[in-house]
Amino acid sequence: MNSSSDSDFFDVIVCGSGPAGLSASLAAVQSGARTLLLERLPGLGTKLLASGGGRCNFSNLLPEPEFMAAFGRNGRFMTDALRTGGLVFIRSFLRSEGIETVAEDGFHCFPSTGRAASIRDAFLHAAQKRGLTVKTSARADEIRIREGAVEGVRTAIGAFSCRKFILATGGTAMPALGGTSKGLLLAEAVGHRITPPLPAMAPIPVDDPWVSELAGVSLPDARLSFTAGRLRGSCRGELLFTHEGLSGPAALSLSGPAGRAWTEHRDSFRLILEPEAETDRKIWCERIDDARKKEPDKLFRSVPGRTMPRSLAARLAALAGLEDRRNRELKNADRDRAASLFAGIPLTVSRLSPMEKAMAMSGGVVLTEVNPKTMESRLVKGLFFAGEVLDLTGPCGGYNIQFAIASGRLAGENHTGTLPLEKQG
Ligand SMILES: Cc1cc2nc3c(=O)[nH]c(=O)nc-3n(C[C@H](O)[C@H](O)[C@H](O)COP(=O)(O)OP(=O)(O)OC[C@H]3O[C@@H](n4cnc5c(N)ncnc54)[C@H](O)[C@@H]3O)c2cc1C
């Protein structure tokens, strides 16, 4: 794959071969730019290949405003990116490469091939057909700047000149699949501020011993929420108890914002589990009263046991101090205490998941220093950003790859109308 000489000049150099870098490379060659893609690993798109269990959940069917809202208060940063590289673009591009897409559950989008590799290869082949040069095992070590503008990059395999450099180096999550802080350091070295990386799309470790005793039990429709100072967040969906705490889509999706809130407001941080998202305190009171009337001799644990796994129901009855009590023995105060607990079980968090277990990174290049209309740095002319290296992370469900592809496309486009750029020195 490594073919051209070290002294080559490229109009555009893209750093990182994840979905952001592949999409940026395609957009750049489509605009006629002589383009080089650098990847520090021997293979291309390593994390992309592992995504969605190897099937790549590349987007979802949410309307754009709701899609952006899922990224939190900065979600609107991607308005222009989605306009150019949103679901409409991805579908029509993949179709042009002979790949149909499916959303079997009416939400999560996958390639109909069932293989993440077909998405990587579609971008790669389309870009290489238009002249993209690819260099692997080619780690970028320094972005070279002259008079406030990019002039090239120093890499493990030599130096290259360019007038446009797109940093699409992803985040620090899951180093085994290529996660690294290299890109953040490159951005920092040229003056960009970095929001410190924290795990996202990660399990949430919980200290309460009863949680690990339930390892393997899952809840189909739970709500997990946190409060910390004035920060709030909640996610609803399937939840899984593990030996270390909580996993499943609801926990994975909440882990990014919850981890940030925990880090910044540790003293006031509270994590609350509602095992049944639809069942509030009032409904629990009604269910308990009903059982007191109709099933007075049954053990109290049978009340949560009607709708929850037995092991969890027994544990909840014990937490409410009603382990061996029968329904007829319950006082109103017992009912109220149990109903309040079942409608919001407080959990204890004293650490976050390690990055090794996180599927994404929260944090990254501070957004106020990047122009959302082009993805260009506001500090360094000709430096662009795309994908997870930016401080914008979504929950589980195709959000992050969609943002990577969209921001990559916007970054790779020719905004000045002057590309291909004139060859320099
Ligand atoms: C197991 C797993 C499953 C996932 N499943 C999904 C899913 O189904 N849907 C979804 O939306 N998201 C999913 N994600 C998250 C998603 O994969 C990432 O958010 C996405 O890949 C980010 O794209 P990116 O292009 O910004 O970065 P990456 O995909 O991380 O690519 C960055 C590339 O840059 C390279 N690089 C880094 N530094 C340098 C350097 N200095 N020089 C040269 N190259 C460098 C890296 O080696 C890497 O190949 C999953 C993540 C994991 C770990």
PDBQT file of the ligand as one rigid body, heavy atoms in Angstrom, charges set to zero:
ROOT
HETATM    1  C1  LIG A 501     -16.240  -2.709  19.963  1.00  0.00    +0.000 C 
HETATM    2  C2  LIG A 501     -16.842  -1.413  19.465  1.00  0.00    +0.000 A 
HETATM    3  C3  LIG A 501     -18.076  -1.420  18.849  1.00  0.00    +0.000 A 
HETATM    4  C4  LIG A 501     -18.638  -0.216  18.396  1.00  0.00    +0.000 A 
HETATM    5  N1  LIG A 501     -19.839  -0.257  17.760  1.00  0.00    +0.000 NA
HETATM    6  C5  LIG A 501     -20.375   0.897  17.284  1.00  0.00    +0.000 A 
HETATM    7  C6  LIG A 501     -21.567   0.880  16.509  1.00  0.00    +0.000 A 
HETATM    8  O1  LIG A 501     -22.106  -0.186  16.180  1.00  0.00    +0.000 OA
HETATM    9  N2  LIG A 501     -22.088   2.074  16.094  1.00  0.00    +0.000 N 
HETATM   10  C7  LIG A 501     -21.469   3.275  16.385  1.00  0.00    +0.000 A 
HETATM   11  O2  LIG A 501     -21.958   4.326  15.973  1.00  0.00    +0.000 OA
HETATM   12  N3  LIG A 501     -20.311   3.312  17.091  1.00  0.00    +0.000 NA
HETATM   13  C8  LIG A 501     -19.745   2.159  17.512  1.00  0.00    +0.000 A 
HETATM   14  N4  LIG A 501     -18.546   2.200  18.173  1.00  0.00    +0.000 N 
HETATM   15  C9  LIG A 501     -17.848   3.494  18.294  1.00  0.00    +0.000 C 
HETATM   16  C10 LIG A 501     -17.222   3.831  16.936  1.00  0.00    +0.000 C 
HETATM   17  O3  LIG A 501     -16.504   2.710  16.459  1.00  0.00    +0.000 OA
HETATM   18  C11 LIG A 501     -16.295   5.044  17.036  1.00  0.00    +0.000 C 
HETATM   19  O4  LIG A 501     -16.991   6.111  17.608  1.00  0.00    +0.000 OA
HETATM   20  C12 LIG A 501     -15.804   5.416  15.624  1.00  0.00    +0.000 C 
HETATM   21  O5  LIG A 501     -15.009   4.388  15.096  1.00  0.00    +0.000 OA
HETATM   22  C13 LIG A 501     -15.001   6.716  15.655  1.00  0.00    +0.000 C 
HETATM   23  O6  LIG A 501     -14.558   6.956  14.341  1.00  0.00    +0.000 OA
HETATM   24  P1  LIG A 501     -13.259   7.836  14.048  1.00  0.00    +0.000 P 
HETATM   25  O7  LIG A 501     -12.997   7.701  12.601  1.00  0.00    +0.000 OA
HETATM   26  O8  LIG A 501     -13.409   9.158  14.647  1.00  0.00    +0.000 OA
HETATM   27  O9  LIG A 501     -12.082   7.119  14.878  1.00  0.00    +0.000 OA
HETATM   28  P2  LIG A 501     -11.471   5.565  14.814  1.00  0.00    +0.000 P 
HETATM   29  O10 LIG A 501     -12.479   4.692  14.216  1.00  0.00    +0.000 OA
HETATM   30  O11 LIG A 501     -11.032   5.345  16.194  1.00  0.00    +0.000 OA
HETATM   31  O12 LIG A 501     -10.278   5.744  13.820  1.00  0.00    +0.000 OA
HETATM   32  C14 LIG A 501      -9.158   6.532  14.136  1.00  0.00    +0.000 C 
HETATM   33  C15 LIG A 501      -7.941   5.936  13.435  1.00  0.00    +0.000 C 
HETATM   34  O13 LIG A 501      -6.859   6.852  13.575  1.00  0.00    +0.000 OA
HETATM   35  C16 LIG A 501      -5.674   6.121  13.754  1.00  0.00    +0.000 C 
HETATM   36  N5  LIG A 501      -4.684   6.997  14.374  1.00  0.00    +0.000 N 
HETATM   37  C17 LIG A 501      -4.687   7.472  15.635  1.00  0.00    +0.000 A 
HETATM   38  N6  LIG A 501      -3.622   8.259  15.835  1.00  0.00    +0.000 NA
HETATM   39  C18 LIG A 501      -2.932   8.283  14.685  1.00  0.00    +0.000 A 
HETATM   40  C19 LIG A 501      -1.719   8.929  14.276  1.00  0.00    +0.000 A 
HETATM   41  N7  LIG A 501      -1.012   9.715  15.107  1.00  0.00    +0.000 N 
HETATM   42  N8  LIG A 501      -1.290   8.737  13.012  1.00  0.00    +0.000 NA
HETATM   43  C20 LIG A 501      -1.990   7.954  12.133  1.00  0.00    +0.000 A 
HETATM   44  N9  LIG A 501      -3.123   7.312  12.484  1.00  0.00    +0.000 NA
HETATM   45  C21 LIG A 501      -3.602   7.486  13.742  1.00  0.00    +0.000 A 
HETATM   46  C22 LIG A 501      -6.112   4.971  14.644  1.00  0.00    +0.000 C 
HETATM   47  O14 LIG A 501      -5.196   3.891  14.572  1.00  0.00    +0.000 OA
HETATM   48  C23 LIG A 501      -7.483   4.635  14.060  1.00  0.00    +0.000 C 
HETATM   49  O15 LIG A 501      -7.400   3.626  13.078  1.00  0.00    +0.000 OA
HETATM   50  C24 LIG A 501     -17.960   1.016  18.601  1.00  0.00    +0.000 A 
HETATM   51  C25 LIG A 501     -16.704   1.004  19.224  1.00  0.00    +0.000 A 
HETATM   52  C26 LIG A 501     -16.147  -0.193  19.652  1.00  0.00    +0.000 A 
HETATM   53  C27 LIG A 501     -14.786  -0.163  20.300  1.00  0.00    +0.000 C 
ENDROOT
TORSDOF 0
